[in-house]
Amino acid sequence: MTLSKKFTTSLITISLVASSIVGTAFASETPKSDSKIAVSGNTKNPRNIIFMVGDGMGPSYNSAYRHFADNPDTKEIEPTAFDQYLKGQQKTDPNDPKENVTDSAAGATAFSTGQKTYNGAISVDENKKKLKSVLEQAKEDGKSTGLVVTSEITDATPAAYASHVDDRDKKDEIAKQFYNEKINGEHTVDVLLGGGQKYFGSQNGNLQKKFKKDGYDVVHNKNALKNAKSDKILGLFADENMPLQIDAPNKNPKLVDMQKSALQRLEKNKKGFFLMVEGSSIDKSGHPNDITGVMSEMSGFEDAFKNATSYAKSHPDTLVVATADHSTGGLTIGKGKDYVWNPDAIKSMKHSGSYMTEQIAKGKDPKKVINEGYGFKVDENQINIISKEADKLSKLKEEDSQYETQLQALQDAIQKPINDKSHTGWTTKGHTGEDVNMYAMGAGSNKFDGLIDNTDNAKFIFSFLENKS
């Protein structure tokens, strides 16, 4: 069957199935045959909370990933790990005087504190007053706490759970607050795993040495993470953001590896835990319109979600929530006159557009980089265009005002063949303001049914904590 026929047939199949379940989709958390999930759904007050953020993961990302992950040997389009746990959607609007599309800082503040704020704010209100986060409340209640991300650990989403600054770019200060702020005599976060090593080194007070002195294992690769013994750990696996999963060296842990390591530590606390897990680079691939990077990071996030729901099935007092802070890039599944989207072209890719751009920007031969990164032959004319854009970039210094614009022009040229062959469209390099999907399972998950506000995530979690889960 051709891709076009398969796509059309599958859409008809999905429509028929959807019409048969629409009356019960939000009333039933999971299939009745799964007794373990049913038990967890009847547990009203979770002891453990795993809150997962697919940064930038708008509804079109979830739909595109379903087709990307589909088994081509079957007639049907199989559901992803997310699909059976769809509860509804959340609104993403910020409280900003000029903008009505949120950034990650305002979004994370909303679902970590339950209050809206302006874009760029990290857990402070419009008057720059500190707002308590659910992680801080969990720590006050004696629970263990963790932050696991693929970005810098000081990036907007993790920062909103354990720091308070008026500008998300104050990453040195965010790192200092991770160390300096204490609750009940302990550091606020027990498990910190991600990138951003440069904010914890000699240029910012040797914070990683201070954490180590206070009993934290400090690790920088997958093997060290695996062999670490302390229940408190600081893992910094890149100087800035961690590499995308498709491009990462073997020494790097994947998101699911970091999540498993966090759970092994946090679950030892009989009072329970709060863990925030972010697939940060879904968004960081969406901004430059890198469909290969997006699908790579969606895959990594799904693996982590599978692990989280598996954990909750065997620990019925655990709530798992997965959502997004906003969508990014205006991703469209199909472009041009043909009613076709071709994920097979994306599956053939060996590297992301961002990786190839970085390599060429460092001076590597464009033709060699393209041939090594693409899974299909790229036209010589397009390689010549890429080479011309690379030549323009080579004449600029990174501090030049036009450097970032030219870097994106180079990346656009690099990604044109895969966007064209896969029929992937984009409308912007920024965020978009549509509602985003809510997925949840386990104890207390019924609260997330229907259309909610992004602030409701924190309000629900605060209510669980107030009930001494």
Secondary structure, 3 states (H helix, E strand, C coil): CCHHHHHHHHHHHHHHHHHHHCCCCCCCCCCCCCHHHHHHHCCCCCCEEEEEEECCCCHHHHHHHHHHHCCCCCCCCCCCCCHHHEEEEEECCCCCCCCCCCCHHHHHHHHHHCCCCCCCCECECCCCCECCCHHHHHHHCCCEEEEEEEEECCCHHHHHHHCCECCCCCHHHHHHHHHHCEECCEECCCEEEEECHHHHCHHHCCHHHHHHHCCCEEECCHHHHHHCCCCCEEEECCCCCCCCCCCCCCCCCCHHHHHHHHHHHHCCCCCCEEEEEEECHHHHHHCCCCHHHHHHHHHHHHHHHHHHHHHHHHCCCEEEEEECCCEECCCEECCCCCCCCCHHHHHCCCCCHHHHHHHHHCCCCHHHHHHHHCCCCCCHHHHHHHHHHHHHHHCCCCCCCCHHHHHHHHHHHHHHHHHHHHCEECCCCCEECCCEEEEEEECCHHHHCEEEEHHHHHHHHHHHHHCCC
